[in-house]
């Protein structure tokens, strides 16, 4: 039996936000950092409670935008206090410096957004078990004579996903109650709802040129994935008897298959480069054109 695994998305969000606070001025961070982080934690929990991952992503969009805005205001406030802000408002809008500033800003924003979404996305784990199907029964032998090999295998795959098998799995793992607590606000789920959810978490695939069928189960918990794959195989073995042999038992793999953090980071960097180039070239060109227009207007007026 297994219980719903405690969600870690809020913890990962708080961990990441705490490190993003470095963009605030040091004095502001030391004075208000703890209070800002606590407020973020409370609002993060509320967002997760309202709509889970979707709510958390929506909250992150607003929180990140607010973080950028307030950090810029704080830095400007510090510059004003030091009476050195005026020099920051006399930029020489030459194309290359402007391009690199825009490119760097866009690149960092896109990369940071991809990292944030990767870290707060729920992790998915996979476990698999393998069964060997023998056509020893009379009806199997008759079917084998009438159907091509791939059709026989598809019949077995369909039988694994049938109501008879899924109902045994549901009862063995007490899924109406367990998943009712996890997905249905504490209310027991119906058998049809449970069976639909089991199917959404399963992937049944025959091994080519063999009588072995691989049963893969996906979940946000490695233990749940392993339990589910093993119970499906065991339930089908109970129905078919000696014609089915479990040749490989699923084990809980602590490594998630999604999200792929290294891949997502690389893709985020690549998208950041492309977006930075497009926005940087466009922005620098527009600024250069605007400066040229002002110079021409000033020359004509003089």
N, C-alpha and C positions, 0 to 999 in steps of 0.2 A: 504494500500500500504506500501511496505517496501523498504528500500535502503540497499545496501551492507554495512555490518558492517566493521568498520575500523579494519585492521589487528593488532593484539597485539603480534604476534610472535617476531617482532623486538624489541619491548619494553621489553618483557620477556627475550630475549637473552641478551640485554644490562644490565638488572638488574642482571642477573646471572653472566655475565662476570665481572661486577664491583666487585662482591663479591669474584670471583676467583683471582682477583688481589692481594689478601692477601698473596699469595704464593711468591710474590716478596719481596725482602728485603725492610724494611720500608723506608730507605733513597731513594731508587730507586722509590718506589711507590709514595712518596710525591713529588718527582721532576718530574716524567714523567707519573704518573697515569692518570691525566686528558687528556693528549695528546693521550695516548694509548687507553683510552676509547672512545675518539672522533673518532679516526681512525677506531676502531672496529665498532662503530655505522655507519659510512659512508659505510664501506665495507659490513656490515650486510644488509643495505638498498639496496645496489647494488645487492647482492646475492638474496634477496627476489624479487627484480624487474625482475631479469633474469629468475628465475625458481621457485619462491615461496618456498614452504616447501622443495622440493628437493634441490634447490640451497642453502637454509639456512643450511640444514644438512651437505651438502658438505663443505660449508664454515666453519662450526663449527669444523669439523674434522681437517682441516688445522690450524684453529685458536687455537684449544686446544693443538695440537702438538707443535705449535710454542710457546705457553704460557709455556708449560713444559720445552722446550729446553732453552728458554731465561731466565726463572727463575732460572734454575740450573746454567747456566753460570754466572748470576749475583751473586748468592750465592757463587760460587767458586771464583769469582773476589773479593768479600768481604773477603773471607778467606785468599786469597793471600795478600790483603792489610794489614790484621792483622797479617801476618807472622805465621799463625797457620794452614795452609792448610796441611802441611806434615803429621800431625798425622791422618788426615782423609784418607791418602793413605797407612796406615799400618794396615789394618783390619786383624784380626785373623779369618781366614775362618773356624771357627768351625761350624758344621752343624746346630745346633739349632739357634744361632743368625742370621746366613745367611738365614735360612728358614723363620724366623719371619719377617725379612726385606723384603724378596721377597713376602711373603704372604701378608703383609700389603700394599705394593706398588700395587700389582695386585688387591687386594680387593678394594682399594680406587679408582683405575682407572676404574674398571668395574662399581662400584657404582656411581661414578661421571658421567660416560658416560650415564648410565640409567637415572640419574636425568636430565642431559642436554637434552637428546632426549625427555623426558617427558615434560619438561618446554617449549621447542620450538615447540612441536607437536601442530597442530591446534586443537582447542576444538570442539567437536561435541555435539549438543544439540538435545533433542527429545521432541516432543509434540504429544499428541494423542487425537483423538476425537472418539466418539462411535455413531454408527447409529443402529437403529432398523429397520429391513426389514420385512414388512408385505406382505404376498402373497394374496393381495386383488384383483389384476387384473385377468382377465379371463385367460390370457396366463400364469400367474404365477400358477394359480390353476391347469391348464392342465399340466404344467411342474412338479408340485409337485406330480401329480398322476403317472407320467412316470419315475421320477428320484428318487434315494435314497436321503436322507437328505443331506449327505455330498456333493453330486453332485450339488444340488440346491444352496448350499452356495458357491461352487466354481464358479458357473455361475455368482452369484452376485459379487464375488471378481473380476472375469474377466471383468465384466461390469464396475466396478469402475476404472479399469485400461485401459479402452477402449479409443479410439481416441475421441469419443464424450465428455467424461468426462474431459479428460486431456486438450482438446482444450478450453473448457469453463474456466478451471482453468488458463490456459495460458493467455487468453484474459482478464479475470477479474483482474489478478495481473500484467498485462503488462510485462510478463516475457521475451519476446524476447528482449525488450529494457533493462530491469533491469538486467537480467542475461548477456546480451551482454556486458554491462559496467563492470560487475563483472568478467566474465569468458572469454570474447572473444575480449579483447582489445578495447572495446568501440563500436564494430560493432554489430548490431542487429543479434540475432541468428535466425535460421530458426525454423519453427514450429516443424519439426521432431526432431531437436536437443533439443528443449525445452522439448518436450514430453519424449524423452529418459532420459533427466536429471531429470525430475519429477519422473519418474519410479525409477531411481537410489536412490532417496531420500525418497521413500515411502516403507512402510511395511504394508500389508493388512492381517489381521488375524481374523478369526471368533472365537467367544467365544464358547467353547464346550457346547453342549446341550442347545443352545439358538439361537435366531435369531439376535443376536447382532454381529456386525462386528466392529473391532477396526482398525482405520486408524491412523498409526503412521508416522510422518514426521521427517526427520533428516536434520540438517543444521549447519553451523558454527555460526548461529545467533539464539537465542531462539525466537525472534520475527518472523523471517522468518519461522521457523519450525511450530510455532503456526498458522500463516497465511496460510501456505500451507496445513496443516491438515484440517483446517476449510473450506477452499475453495474447497478442494476435496469433503468433505462431502456435502457442500452446492450445488456444481455442480451436484453431483449424485442425490441429493434430487430434484433438479429442473427437471432432466430428468425423474425420476420415480414418481414424484408427491407425493401424500398422502401415497403411500406404503412405503415411507422411512421417518423415524423420527430421528432427531438428539437428542440423549439423553444425551450426555456429550460433551461440547465444549472444545476445546484445549486452554490452557493458556501457556504463555511463562514461561518456567522453567529456572531460571538463573543458575541452577547447571548442568554442562556438564556431559554427560555420558562417554565421552572419552576425553582425556586419564584419566585413573584411577590412580591418582598420588600416593596415599598410596600403592596400589597394585603394581605398577611399581617399587616403591622404595624398597618394600620388595623383589620382584623378583630380582631386581638388586643386593641387598645384598646377596641373596642366590646364584646367579650366581657368585658373587665376591668371596664368600667363596669357592665354588667348583673350580673356576679357580685358586684362590690363593693356595689352597691345591695342585692341580696338578702341577702348575708351581713351587711352593715353594719346594715341595719334589723333583721334577726333578732337579731344579737348585741347591739345596743344595747337592744333591747326586753327581752331576757332578763336583761341586767345590771341594767337599771332595775327590772325586776320583782323580781330577787333583792335589790337594795338596799332596795326598799320592804318586802319581807318581813322583812328583818333589822331594819329600823326599827320595824315593827309588833311583832315579837317582843320587841325590847328594851324598847319602851314597856309591853308587857303584863307582862314580868318585873319591871320596876321598880315 
